[in-house]
Amino acid sequence: MSVDLKTLEEVVERAVKKALAEARSYEMKAVAEALKALADYTKAGFTQVTTELGELKTQVADLKTRVSALETRTASLENRVSSLEKRVSNVEDSVDSLTEATLSRYVWEDLREEVRARGEVVLSRRRNARVDGLDIDLLVETDRSVYVVEVKTRARRRDVDAVARKAEAARGAYGKPAVAILAGVRIGDDVEKYAKGKGVLVYRY
């Protein structure tokens, strides 16, 4: 509810003038003058409160403007962070792909020597092969066996299970004994122990 100070002042002045005019005794005049002083004090208080409320409204409006600007900057920063996360993710994917490709070459070189040492003859070597709908990083077929290699930058237990399943699928598809191999840079002792328990060979690089 807004207060019209000018109207209030006029009403009070009329009331005070009437009280002074109709006062018939010293006491009544004193009461009227006290009433006038109270009215003046009230007016000054209302004026001060109105001024402070105006300043407060200005401060609130300024604060809203600042909050709006901050929200805009925050949204912009969130977009930049999201874009940066995507770029970092793309870089990580590229690094992982390059690392896995390099590891596949190392595994092939080591495996080729081991196969020859066993007297086996390599019939084919394929990267990114598919057997029964399963993706295999490196598949090497010899005259006696088929070698299924899973290459991971950081190997986990689920990778052990995955390469074991793929080896089983290759065994059925090629009709030969399948050897599961897990190759990686970071293969923890617990993962290696788990792999051995599953009959999966581990190549560390």
Salt bridges, closest charged atoms under 4 A:
GLU9 OE2 - LYS43 NZ 2.67
ASP40 OD2 - LYS36 NZ 3.26
ASP62 OD2 - ARG66 NE 3.18
GLU109 OE2 - ARG105 NH1 3.43
GLU113 OE2 - ARG116 NH1 3.99
GLU114 OE1 - ARG118 NH2 3.68
ASP135 OD1 - ARG130 NH1 2.48
GLU141 OE2 - LYS176 NZ 2.85
GLU150 OE2 - LYS152 NZ 3.94
GLU150 OE1 - LYS166 NZ 2.84
ASP161 OD1 - LYS198 NZ 3.92
GLU168 OE2 - ARG171 NH2 2.59
ASP189 OD1 - ARG204 NH2 2.99
GLU192 OE2 - LYS196 NZ 3.90
GLU192 OE1 - ARG204 NH2 2.93
